[in-house]
Amino acid sequence: MARHSVWEIVFLMLILKIPIVYLGVVIYYADYEPAVDDSHPSETVAGLLASLAIFTSLIALAWHPLRLLPVAIIIALIAAAMGGRFKRLAFWAVMTCAVCFFLGMTIAVVTSRALW
């Protein structure tokens, strides 16, 4: 693969990240209801899902990014939709998935590793 092609792939991957960054900003600044004193089980599950998405996306940097990262992105979006007191963690989960997708694909292309 020519060096010029690698830069085209990197450029396109950066352009494709704009909707994910926008989604993260929307999640971060969304107008959530004030926190209630009592904790709901769904809030705990949202925090667990967000941390699972972060862990999965970091693992995907080293092992087959196209197998793990779509799953991590879906898990992060589900955690963000559940909201609750872990909304900041869900925001960081979405952002971590976006960055790891870019880095994982870049590493796989530059080192000629298998994407699957």
N, C-alpha and C positions, 0 to 999 in steps of 0.2 A: 504494500500500500504506500502510495506516495505521501510525502510529508504534507503536501497541499491538501490531500484528502483528509488527513487527520485533523487539520485545522478547520475544515468545513464541518466535520462531525462535531467537534467541540463547539463551534459557533452555533450549530443547530440545537445542540443539547442545552446551551445557555438560553437560547430563544424559547425553547419549550418549557423552561423553568418559570417563565413569567406568570402563567396561570397558577402555579403552585404557590409562588410567593404571594400573589394576590389573595389566594385562599387563606394563607397563613395570616396575612394582615387583617382580613375580615374576621377570622376566628379570634385574633388577639384583641381587636377593638370592638367586638360584638357587645351589644348591650344586654348583659345577662341580668336575671333577676337577682336581688340581693340574697346573700347567703343566709340560709336558715340555720338556726342553732343545731338542730338535730341532723345527723348524717343519714343519708339514704344509701342503701346497698348499691344502687346504680352509680353513685359517685365513686365508691370504692372500686367498682369494676372498671369505670372509665380511667381511673388512675393506673390500675393494673394494665389495662390495654395500651395506654400511652407509653408506659415503661417497657412493655413487651415490644411495641413498635420501634422504640429507640434501640433496644438490644438487637432486634432482628435486622434493622437497617445497618447497624455497625458490623454485625457478622457478615452481611452481604458484601462488604468491602473486600473481604478475603475469600469468599466462597460463592461463586455463581450468582452474580447480581440480578439476573433476570428471573431467577427462581424465587428469591426471597423478597426483593424490593417491592413488587406489586402487592404481595401479601402484607408487607409492613405498611405500605401507604394506605391500604384499605383499613387495616386495624387502627392506624392513626386517625383516619377520617371518622371512623365509628366512635373512637374516644372523644374526638372533638364534637361530634353530634350529641353525645351523651351529656357533655358540659359538666356543670356542677362546680365543686370547689377545686377541681383539678384542670381548669380551663387553660391555665398557663402551661402546665405540663403537656397538655394535648397540643397546644400551639408549638411548643418546642419539639414534640414528636413529629409533627407535620414538617417542620423546617429541617429536622435531622434527616428525615426520609428523603426530602428533596435534595439536600446536599450530598447525602450518601448515594443517591441515584446518579447524580452527576459524576461524583468521584469514582464510583464503582464502574460505571460504563467507560469513563476515561481510562482508568487503570486497565480494564479488560481489553480495550482497543489498542492502547499503546503497547501493552505487553503481549498482545496476540493470544490472550487466554480465551477459553470457551466462555461464551456468555450464558449458556444454559448449563 
